[in-house]
């Protein structure tokens, strides 16, 4: 059943995949316990896949609940060998922390991240020759920890964690482990944000430029898979270029909007709001440099997006729609329309 779910996922049928893997998880919990170790491993795999699918179709609270079940399975297994750190347990905690952050449960997310990193750190100390997979898992856990620490306004600790993560990923990529380039780019993106928090502008600019370079390389290799994180990195690059008076700022925000359009086309429910926000930013910049006609076209697109969003969720998006309509009105007055 899990293999069938994977095939559904590969052809884009994620909701059907979730149903299949949910049946697998229920079935595994009802299996006789002649082989409890195998049972727990199968159950954990099913719970992990189910939580991943639920998260990607926007069922955040359900994804958290399933991730908590997965952690409980690993905690039970770990209790049988308390002196042996377990990478699978650490990874389950890391995945739980990501889903807790998505559910805005930031305190619980930080706790899970800290526990995950502690297990990974102990495991690396007890492993004479650390493996690539172990290093990558530790680096990803550090990345998650940095995000949670930043959410908790612990900027110095957040920067320390993300620098350690970036160092590990840089080493892995330098050894030709290209599979980790996307993770490295994500970490550099977060590193740049942490540098900005501490007003280390030059370092922030260097980090985000490197992230964008990697994202662009990956996009060339896989042009049919637009990356929302690439769009976020371009937005950060735009902000830093504007702050530094760089004339190439417009290129960055236009490219970010182009990617946002493609991402939103694939998943409008999840990304239309991000697209509208990026369009607002592009509008403000175009209007500021006197390219009013282009700005009007952009803000009209933003209004259309916010109008659609406000129809389904007025409490959240009516304010944004009103602001976008004001922007449009000002611009039309600029050209006497």
N, C-alpha and C positions, 0 to 999 in steps of 0.2 A: 504493500500500500504506500509506503514512503517513496519507493522508486516511481510509482505511478504519479504521486504528487509532484515529484521533481520534474517529470515530463510535462505535466500540466503547467508548472511554473515556467519552464523553458519556452513554451509557446504563448506566454502572456496570460494564461487563465489562472490568475493568482487566487481569486475567490474560490474557484473549484478546487484548486490545490489545497487551500485551507480546509475545505470540507473533507477532502480525502485524508489529510494528515490528522484532522481531528478524530475521524473514525479510527485511524491507526492508534492514536494515543489512548482512546477509550478502550480499544481492543486490548492494547498491551497492559492496561491496568487490571483487566479481568483475567489475564493469563494465569494459569497455575504457576506456583513458585518453585518448581523443581530446580530451576537454574536462576536464582535471584540476581546474580551478577549480570548475566545476559539480558534478563528482563529489564533491569535498571538502565543499562546502556541503550537498549532499544527505546524505552520510554523517554529517556533524556533526548535522544535524537529527534523523536517525534515532537516533543514539546518545544525544542529549539526551532524546528522548521515551522511549527504552528505559530509560535510567537512572532517569528520573522514575517510570515505572511499576513498575520493580523495587523502588525505594525504598518506594513506597506499598503494596506487597503484602508488605513485610517482608524482602525479599531484599537485605539491607544490603551484604554483601560483594560481591555481583554488581553492585549499583548503583555501588559504588566502582570496580570494575574497568572498567565501561563508561564512567564519567565520566573515568577516567584515559585511556582510549582517545580520548575526545572532546578532552581537553586536548592530547593528542599531535597530533591532526589540526590543531588551531589553532596549536600551536607550530610545526608544519611550515609552515603558511601564513604565520605571522608572520616566520619566518626569511627569507622572500622579500622582505619589506619591513621590515627591522629598525629603520628610523628612523620608522616610522609606528605609533603605539600603536593597538591593536585592541580595540574594545569587546566584540566577540564572544569574543575570547580571555579578556578579563577576566571576562566572565560565566561562561564555562566553568570558570575557576579558582574562582570564587565557588561554583558548584554543586558542584564537587569538594570544596571545603572543608566544605560542609554535610553531604555524605555521609560524609566522613572523620570528622566529629564524631559522626555517628550511629553509626559503627563504632568509636567510642572511640579513634580514632587522632588524638589531640589535637595532638601536635607537628606531624604532617604537615598537619593542618587549619589550624593557625596559619600555616605556611609558605605554603600556597596562598592563604589570605586576605590575607596581606601582599603577595604578588605581585599579586593581583587589585586591591587598593586602589592600589598603586603605578602600575599601568597606567592605571586610571581617572583618577588624579590627573594624570598626565602628559597624558592625552587631553584633560581639561578645560582644562589650561593651554594646549594647542596649538589648542583650538577657540575661535575668537573669540566665538561666540554659542552657549553650551552649550544642548543640546536637553533637553526634558523627559525623554525616555527615558534620555539620558546621565546626567542628574542623579539620576534614580530608581535606575539601576543602580549608580551610585557610592554612594548612600545605603544601598542594600541590602548592598553589599560592606562598607561601614563597619560595618553592623550585625553581619554575620558576623565581622568582625575583632574587634569588641568582645567577642562571646561567646567567641572563642578566647583573647583576652587575659585575660578573666576566668577561664577555665579554667586558664590558666597563672599565676594569682595576680598578674597585673600590673594591679592595680586602677586605678591612676591613668591608665595608658594606655587601659584599657578604657573608663573614664568619658569620656575625651577623645574617643574614636572614636564613642561612642554619642551624645554631645552634638552632634557634628558631623552625624551621621546625622539626628538629630531636627530639627536646624535646617533641613536641606535639605527633609525631608518636610513640615515645618510651612509652609515657603514654597510648596511645590507644592500643598498642600491649600488654603492661603489664596488661591491663584490659581484655585480652582475645580476642581482636578484630583482629583475625588472618587474616581477609580479607585485612588488611593494611600492612601485612609483606612485600609484594613486594615493596610497596611505601616506606616503611621504609628503605629497603635495597638500593633502588635507592638514597634516601636522604643521607644515610651513604656513598655511593660511591662518591657523590658530596662533602660531608663534608670532606672526605679524600683528595680530590683534592684541596679544599680550605686550608686545613692544610698544604699541600705541598707547596702551593703558598707562605705561610707565614713562611716556613721553620720549621714548628712544626712537625718534622718527627715522633716522637714517637706517637703523637696523630693521625697522618695520618695513621700509621700502625695499630693502634688499631681499628680505624673506618673501614678501608678496610677489616681487618680480620673479623670483625663482619658482614659486608655486605656479604662477601663471604660465611660465615657460614649460613646466612639466605637464600641466593640464592641456596646453595647446598641443604638445607632442602626442599625448594620449588621444586627443580629439582627432588628430590626423589619422591615427591608427584605427579609430573606431568612430567614423563620422556620423553613424546612424544612432548613436547613443548620447544625446545631449546631457550635460552634467550640470546640475543645479549648483554644486559646490564651485565649479569653474566660474559660473556667473557671479557667485558671491565674492570670489577672489578678484574678479575683474572690477566689481563694485568697490572693493577695498583699495585696489590699485587706483581707481578713479579718484577716490577721496584723498589719497596721499598725493596724487599728481595735482589736484586742485589746490591742496594746501601748499604745495611747492611751486605753484605757478607754471606747471608743465603744460605746454600747448597740446600734448598728446592725450590730455584727460578725456576729451570727447571720444576718441577712438575706443577707450576702455569701456565707457558707459554704453556706447552704441553696440559694442560686441556683447556686453553683458545682457542688454535688452534682447538682442537677436537670439541668444541662447535661451533666455527666459521664455521667449515666444515659442520656441521649439519644445521646451520642457512642458509648458502649460498646454500645448496642443496634445501632448501625450497623456497628461494627467491634470485636466483643468481644475478639478475639485481641490487638489492639493496645492496647485501653484499659480492659479489666476491672481491671487492676492499679491504674491511676490512679484508677478509681472506688472501689475498695476503700480506697485510701489516703485519699481525700477523705471517705469514710464514717467512717473512724477519727477523723479530725479533727473532724467534726461530732459524733460520739459523745462525744469527750472534752469538747467545749464544752458540749453539752447536759447531760451528767452533772455538770459543774462548776457549772452554774447551777440544779441541782436538778430538772431535767426528766427524771427517770430512766426513766419509761415510754417516752417518745419515744426516749431514748438506747438502750434495749434493742432496740427495733425496728430502729434504725439499725445497731447492732452485729451483729444477726442477719443483716442483709443483707450486711454486710462478711464475716462468717464464711462465708456461702454462696459469695461470690465467691472468697475465698481457698481454700476447699475445692476449688472447680473448678480454680483455677489450680495448686494443689498436686498435683492428680491428674495434670496434664500436665507439671508441672515441679517436682517435690518439693524438689529441692536449693535452688531459689530461694525457694519460697513456704511451705515448712513452718514456718519461723520466724514468718512473718507470721500464718499460720493459728493457731499456738500462742498468739501475743500476742492475737489477736482473741478466741480462746476464753477466755483469761484475763479480758479486758475483760468479756465476757459473764457469766462466773462471778461477778465482783465485783458487777456490776450486779444480777444475780439475787439475790445475798445482800442487797443494799441494800433490796430489797423483800420479803425473806423468802420467795423462791420456791424 
